[in-house]
């Protein structure tokens, strides 16, 4: 896998901020989803207890992940499936391409899967002459446009229906007199996809959950396309991050209440598909489960960062985050955008490849408040920022500045001298009673915020004056 660093978030975000259509599309969509979520969550008197239960199940699973994965492998194998272990993206892609080629397939249909996007599976299949067809409507739109996903739940959230109409006119509905009515656009996609479903010999899916005790795999989706993939093809390949395992079937009682409400703002998921191994004469007759590490065991080893693996991919944190709403998903350079991407991507890829992402989210705590499994994203952000600072080289500009500040703060006389100098110098950067711009590298602080003026008298000066007056 390439060690090339991701694009720097500040530069990518600056470009995204100039796209007013993007911001309008994101603002409208996220506002709608937040309102729906707030309504259905408000109906649940035990919502906080459900969050605590989901967090506890995930924490227990992570502590005993090796045991549950071994149990899952045994259960899947006993049910007639085959389990493959992949240490990284390259190994996973190699396993999957070999399985597809063994069936003689030149085309596969896919259920929406962030994990396959993470490993760039479509590109790997294309290199061996296999065409992967995305069947989720939003994923299909992105694929036809040659773009990347911009949202965990709604990959085409940055596009409005007029843009989708124009895209379909150029691709799957050439020559047709389309309007931008959603029903007409959906009918075009349905007609196109139906032919793909009926012709496909191999399907590839992700997994929302996998039950260790039974070997049952679960996919949640909203359109029914996933169900077509999971029943018609002869061979089904599921690619799953190792953190998606849950201990028992009863755990669904918690997660099937948390996930729909937090993701789509629905009380119940429209299409919840569960399958266990192979059933003779019914559905796929070859089932393969690929268990993907790809950096996850490194995350697991970090006592603070491992809670990131609790994520159930609901996207609630994206919909509440002011940074995401203004910049969109593409600015993050990863399949995982928003606050969860700001902590997950750097841990999976390595901080050296995504060192700006832990700074791509605020510390307001809104993401923590809406997370259905109580991932403390602000804590992890601070932890990762600390790790970046701790490993910065001696000539790193930020590290050098912090060393200088530490020397000043460690000596009262130096500190007070710096205060007096700053008080005199602030006149050059004051405007309307605030400091609205700082020079040089410090200017980053005032791009999006004003600073209060430095007071004319410090606390120490006031205290000394008070003591002198009392003598």
Secondary structure, DSSP 8 states (H G I E B T S, - for coil): --------HHHHHHHHHT-HHHHHHHHHHHHHHHHHHHHHHHT-TTHHHHHHHHHHHHHHHHHTHHHHHHHHHHHHHHTT-EEEEESSHHHHHHHHHHHHHHTT-SEEEE---HHHHHTTHHHHHHHTT-EEEE-SHHHHHHHHHT----SSS-TTTT--HHHHHHHHHHTTTTT----S-HHHHHHHHHHHHHHHHHH-SEEEE--SEEETTT-EEEEEESSSHHHHHHHSSSEEEEEEEGGGEES-GGGHHHHHHHHHHHHTS-SS-SEEEEEES-BTTBS-SEEEEEEE-TTHHHHHT-TTGGGGGG-----HHHHH-HHHHHH-SGGG-SSS-HHHHHHHHHHHH-TTTSTTGGGSS-SSSHHHHH-TT---HHHHHHHHHHHHHHT--TT-HHHHHHHHHHHHHTSHHHHHHHHHHHHHHGGGTEETTEE---SGGGGGGGSS--EE---SS-HHHHHHHHHHHH-
